[in-house]
């Protein structure tokens, strides 16, 4: 992941990110945004680190994405640092092709 971001910074003087929006930033929305502005980096809705760790179904349903959404950043929330680390290991699995991880630090959205 580290080299990916270095390359992006060299290629683009300014990076534009689609803010994560719970209830709105799903795959269909990200695909629509990327069709209009292909240079935008998308950040997913936020997902529970606990959910990703304890439910293979959740990981396999939310982490796969369409190529048009690349590079995709996954946002996670939780309370336990060890669980964050385990969730990060799941997210970084090459089969998901995720560009980065964003840690939610207290969004007021109810989940």
C-alpha positions in Angstrom: 0.0 0.0 0.0 2.8 2.4 0.8 4.2 2.5 -2.7 0.7 2.9 -4.1 0.2 6.2 -2.3 3.7 7.5 -3.2 2.9 6.9 -6.9 -0.4 8.7 -6.6 1.2 11.7 -5.0 3.8 11.9 -7.8 1.1 11.4 -10.5 -1.5 13.8 -9.0 -0.6 17.1 -7.3 -3.9 17.1 -5.5 -5.8 14.0 -4.4 -9.6 14.2 -4.3 -11.5 11.8 -1.9 -15.2 11.0 -1.8 -16.1 11.3 1.9 -17.5 8.2 3.5 -21.3 8.6 4.0 -23.1 6.0 6.0 -26.3 4.9 4.2 -25.2 6.6 0.9 -21.7 5.6 0.0 -22.5 2.1 -1.3 -21.0 0.5 -4.4 -23.7 1.8 -6.8 -23.1 5.4 -5.6 -19.3 5.0 -5.8 -19.6 3.6 -9.3 -21.7 6.6 -10.4 -19.2 9.1 -8.9 -16.3 7.3 -10.6 -18.1 7.5 -14.0 -18.4 11.2 -13.6 -15.0 11.8 -11.9 -12.6 8.9 -12.5 -9.8 10.6 -10.6 -11.7 10.6 -7.3 -10.6 8.2 -4.5 -13.6 6.5 -2.9 -13.9 5.7 0.8 -16.5 3.1 1.8 -19.3 3.4 4.3 -18.0 2.5 7.7 -17.9 -1.1 8.8 -17.5 -2.6 12.2 -14.0 -4.0 12.9 -15.7 -6.6 15.2 -18.1 -7.5 12.4 -15.3 -8.0 9.9 -13.4 -10.2 12.3 -16.3 -12.3 13.5 -18.2 -12.7 10.3 -16.6 -14.0 7.1 -20.0 -13.3 5.5 -19.6 -9.6 6.2 -16.1 -9.4 4.8 -17.1 -11.3 1.7 -20.1 -9.2 1.1 -18.7 -5.7 1.6 -15.1 -5.9 0.6 -15.4 -7.2 -2.9 -16.1 -4.3 -5.3 -16.2 -3.4 -9.0 -12.9 -2.5 -10.7 -14.4 1.0 -11.5 -14.4 1.7 -7.8 -10.6 1.3 -7.5 -8.7 2.5 -5.7 -11.1 1.8 -2.8 -10.4 2.7 0.8 -12.4 0.9 3.5 -13.4 2.7 6.7 -13.7 0.8 9.9 -14.8 1.6 13.4 -14.5 -0.1 16.7 -13.2 0.0 20.3 -10.5 -2.6 20.6 -7.0 -2.1 19.1 -6.5 -5.8 18.7 -9.7 -6.1 16.8 -8.7 -3.2 14.5 -5.4 -5.0 13.8 -7.3 -8.3 12.9 -9.8 -6.4 10.7 -6.9 -4.7 8.9 -5.3 -8.1 8.2 -8.6 -9.2 6.6 -8.9 -6.0 4.6 -5.4 -6.2 3.3 -6.0 -9.7 1.8 -5.0 -9.4 -1.9 -8.3 -11.0 -3.1 -10.1 -7.8 -2.1 -7.7 -5.3 -3.7 -8.3 -2.6 -1.2 -6.0 0.5 -1.5 -6.2 1.6 2.1 -7.9 1.7 5.5 -9.5 4.7 7.1 -10.2 4.6 10.8 -13.4 6.2 11.9 -12.6 8.2 15.0 -16.0 9.1 16.3 -18.5 9.9 13.5 -21.9 10.8 14.9 -23.8 8.5 12.6 -25.6 5.8 14.5 -24.6 2.3 13.6 
